[in-house]
């Protein structure tokens, strides 16, 4: 019984140290997705980890404080064209963004 309690406590400690909030993982891209009057924000680490958006709005523009044009990949349900500057992109045709993956420069 005591061994199992120690094992559970030890595993909990290990799991707690592995689960870092995205803001503590280093450089983070702060991205805002716009679709008509709706919008939502997402923080994405630049370590190559895909981050699901969990949002179904049809996105037509994307803004960020990071070079999203060259250093991020946006997964969509269909083919897409991204046009714009390093921090502001237009999505054509507008569609949901399923996930975002960003890398450090």
C-alpha positions as protocol buffer text, in pm:
chain_id: "A"
residue {
  index: 1
  type: UNK
  ca { x: 0 y: 0 z: 0 }
}
residue {
  index: 2
  type: UNK
  ca { x: 275 y: 244 z: 94 }
}
residue {
  index: 3
  type: UNK
  ca { x: 469 y: 152 z: -221 }
}
residue {
  index: 4
  type: UNK
  ca { x: 168 y: 220 z: -445 }
}
residue {
  index: 5
  type: UNK
  ca { x: 111 y: 557 z: -276 }
}
residue {
  index: 6
  type: UNK
  ca { x: 475 y: 651 z: -335 }
}
residue {
  index: 7
  type: UNK
  ca { x: 454 y: 530 z: -695 }
}
residue {
  index: 8
  type: UNK
  ca { x: 143 y: 736 z: -764 }
}
residue {
  index: 9
  type: UNK
  ca { x: 294 y: 1044 z: -600 }
}
residue {
  index: 10
  type: UNK
  ca { x: 616 y: 1001 z: -799 }
}
residue {
  index: 11
  type: UNK
  ca { x: 433 y: 961 z: -1129 }
}
residue {
  index: 12
  type: UNK
  ca { x: 222 y: 1265 z: -1050 }
}
residue {
  index: 13
  type: UNK
  ca { x: 535 y: 1469 z: -985 }
}
residue {
  index: 14
  type: UNK
  ca { x: 693 y: 1356 z: -1312 }
}
residue {
  index: 15
  type: UNK
  ca { x: 376 y: 1429 z: -1510 }
}
residue {
  index: 16
  type: UNK
  ca { x: 344 y: 1772 z: -1350 }
}
residue {
  index: 17
  type: UNK
  ca { x: 697 y: 1870 z: -1450 }
}
residue {
  index: 18
  type: UNK
  ca { x: 645 y: 1754 z: -1812 }
}
residue {
  index: 19
  type: UNK
  ca { x: 323 y: 1948 z: -1871 }
}
residue {
  index: 20
  type: UNK
  ca { x: 443 y: 2304 z: -1924 }
}
residue {
  index: 21
  type: UNK
  ca { x: 209 y: 2582 z: -2029 }
}
residue {
  index: 22
  type: UNK
  ca { x: 271 y: 2695 z: -2387 }
}
residue {
  index: 23
  type: UNK
  ca { x: 401 y: 3035 z: -2270 }
}
residue {
  index: 24
  type: UNK
  ca { x: 684 y: 2867 z: -2076 }
}
residue {
  index: 25
  type: UNK
  ca { x: 817 y: 2659 z: -2367 }
}
residue {
  index: 26
  type: UNK
  ca { x: 1020 y: 2939 z: -2525 }
}
residue {
  index: 27
  type: UNK
  ca { x: 924 y: 3155 z: -2822 }
}
residue {
  index: 28
  type: UNK
  ca { x: 550 y: 3159 z: -2886 }
}
residue {
  index: 29
  type: UNK
  ca { x: 357 y: 3291 z: -3185 }
}
residue {
  index: 30
  type: UNK
  ca { x: 40 y: 3476 z: -3086 }
}
residue {
  index: 31
  type: UNK
  ca { x: -201 y: 3430 z: -3375 }
}
residue {
  index: 32
  type: UNK
  ca { x: -548 y: 3577 z: -3433 }
}
residue {
  index: 33
  type: UNK
  ca { x: -783 y: 3413 z: -3682 }
}
residue {
  index: 34
  type: UNK
  ca { x: -1062 y: 3624 z: -3838 }
}
residue {
  index: 35
  type: UNK
  ca { x: -1373 y: 3497 z: -4014 }
}
residue {
  index: 36
  type: UNK
  ca { x: -1626 y: 3770 z: -4090 }
}
residue {
  index: 37
  type: UNK
  ca { x: -1731 y: 3927 z: -3759 }
}
residue {
  index: 38
  type: UNK
  ca { x: -1592 y: 3634 z: -3555 }
}
residue {
  index: 39
  type: UNK
  ca { x: -1233 y: 3587 z: -3440 }
}
residue {
  index: 40
  type: UNK
  ca { x: -1028 y: 3381 z: -3197 }
}
residue {
  index: 41
  type: UNK
  ca { x: -671 y: 3382 z: -3065 }
}
residue {
  index: 42
  type: UNK
  ca { x: -422 y: 3100 z: -3029 }
}
residue {
  index: 43
  type: UNK
  ca { x: -74 y: 3079 z: -2876 }
}
residue {
  index: 44
  type: UNK
  ca { x: 152 y: 2841 z: -3069 }
}
residue {
  index: 45
  type: UNK
  ca { x: 499 y: 2730 z: -2952 }
}
residue {
  index: 46
  type: UNK
  ca { x: 769 y: 2757 z: -3219 }
}
residue {
  index: 47
  type: UNK
  ca { x: 909 y: 2412 z: -3148 }
}
residue {
  index: 48
  type: UNK
  ca { x: 734 y: 2228 z: -3432 }
}
residue {
  index: 49
  type: UNK
  ca { x: 449 y: 2100 z: -3215 }
}
residue {
  index: 50
  type: UNK
  ca { x: 114 y: 2101 z: -3401 }
}
residue {
  index: 51
  type: UNK
  ca { x: -158 y: 2285 z: -3208 }
}
residue {
  index: 52
  type: UNK
  ca { x: -521 y: 2208 z: -3285 }
}
residue {
  index: 53
  type: UNK
  ca { x: -744 y: 2514 z: -3315 }
}
residue {
  index: 54
  type: UNK
  ca { x: -1063 y: 2335 z: -3206 }
}
residue {
  index: 55
  type: UNK
  ca { x: -1262 y: 2604 z: -3386 }
}
residue {
  index: 56
  type: UNK
  ca { x: -1479 y: 2564 z: -3694 }
}
residue {
  index: 57
  type: UNK
  ca { x: -1518 y: 2925 z: -3812 }
}
residue {
  index: 58
  type: UNK
  ca { x: -1432 y: 2984 z: -4175 }
}
residue {
  index: 59
  type: UNK
  ca { x: -1112 y: 3191 z: -4156 }
}
residue {
  index: 60
  type: UNK
  ca { x: -1039 y: 3456 z: -4419 }
}
residue {
  index: 61
  type: UNK
  ca { x: -747 y: 3645 z: -4256 }
}
residue {
  index: 62
  type: UNK
  ca { x: -476 y: 3563 z: -4004 }
}
residue {
  index: 63
  type: UNK
  ca { x: -272 y: 3815 z: -3800 }
}
residue {
  index: 64
  type: UNK
  ca { x: 24 y: 3748 z: -3572 }
}
residue {
  index: 65
  type: UNK
  ca { x: 321 y: 3893 z: -3387 }
}
residue {
  index: 66
  type: UNK
  ca { x: 541 y: 3635 z: -3561 }
}
residue {
  index: 67
  type: UNK
  ca { x: 657 y: 3551 z: -3915 }
}
residue {
  index: 68
  type: UNK
  ca { x: 366 y: 3318 z: -3986 }
}
residue {
  index: 69
  type: UNK
  ca { x: 413 y: 3331 z: -4364 }
}
residue {
  index: 70
  type: UNK
  ca { x: 756 y: 3167 z: -4358 }
}
residue {
  index: 71
  type: UNK
  ca { x: 768 y: 2985 z: -4022 }
}
residue {
  index: 72
  type: UNK
  ca { x: 420 y: 2838 z: -3972 }
}
residue {
  index: 73
  type: UNK
  ca { x: 209 y: 2576 z: -4147 }
}
residue {
  index: 74
  type: UNK
  ca { x: -171 y: 2594 z: -4140 }
}
residue {
  index: 75
  type: UNK
  ca { x: -364 y: 2269 z: -4186 }
}
residue {
  index: 76
  type: UNK
  ca { x: -704 y: 2310 z: -4354 }
}
residue {
  index: 77
  type: UNK
  ca { x: -969 y: 2065 z: -4477 }
}
residue {
  index: 78
  type: UNK
  ca { x: -913 y: 2169 z: -4839 }
}
residue {
  index: 79
  type: UNK
  ca { x: -652 y: 2329 z: -5064 }
}
residue {
  index: 80
  type: UNK
  ca { x: -556 y: 2682 z: -4960 }
}
residue {
  index: 81
  type: UNK
  ca { x: -365 y: 2981 z: -5080 }
}
residue {
  index: 82
  type: UNK
  ca { x: -205 y: 3210 z: -4825 }
}
residue {
  index: 83
  type: UNK
  ca { x: -112 y: 3557 z: -4949 }
}
residue {
  index: 84
  type: UNK
  ca { x: 25 y: 3854 z: -4759 }
}
residue {
  index: 85
  type: UNK
  ca { x: 304 y: 3986 z: -4545 }
}
residue {
  index: 86
  type: UNK
  ca { x: 501 y: 3798 z: -4282 }
}
residue {
  index: 87
  type: UNK
  ca { x: 249 y: 3886 z: -4007 }
}
residue {
  index: 88
  type: UNK
  ca { x: -81 y: 3922 z: -4199 }
}
residue {
  index: 89
  type: UNK
  ca { x: -220 y: 3657 z: -4434 }
}
residue {
  index: 90
  type: UNK
  ca { x: -533 y: 3626 z: -4643 }
}
residue {
  index: 91
  type: UNK
  ca { x: -672 y: 3273 z: -4669 }
}
residue {
  index: 92
  type: UNK
  ca { x: -828 y: 3170 z: -4999 }
}
residue {
  index: 93
  type: UNK
  ca { x: -1078 y: 3023 z: -5011 }
}
residue {
  index: 94
  type: UNK
  ca { x: -1194 y: 3099 z: -4655 }
}
residue {
  index: 95
  type: UNK
  ca { x: -1213 y: 2778 z: -4451 }
}
residue {
  index: 96
  type: UNK
  ca { x: -1155 y: 2643 z: -4100 }
}
residue {
  index: 97
  type: UNK
  ca { x: -796 y: 2615 z: -3980 }
}
residue {
  index: 98
  type: UNK
  ca { x: -758 y: 2270 z: -3822 }
}
residue {
  index: 99
  type: UNK
  ca { x: -413 y: 2310 z: -3670 }
}
residue {
  index: 100
  type: UNK
  ca { x: -103 y: 2529 z: -3674 }
}
residue {
  index: 101
  type: UNK
  ca { x: 262 y: 2427 z: -3655 }
}
residue {
  index: 102
  type: UNK
  ca { x: 536 y: 2690 z: -3615 }
}
residue {
  index: 103
  type: UNK
  ca { x: 914 y: 2669 z: -3606 }
}
residue {
  index: 104
  type: UNK
  ca { x: 1182 y: 2902 z: -3473 }
}
residue {
  index: 105
  type: UNK
  ca { x: 1370 y: 3105 z: -3733 }
}
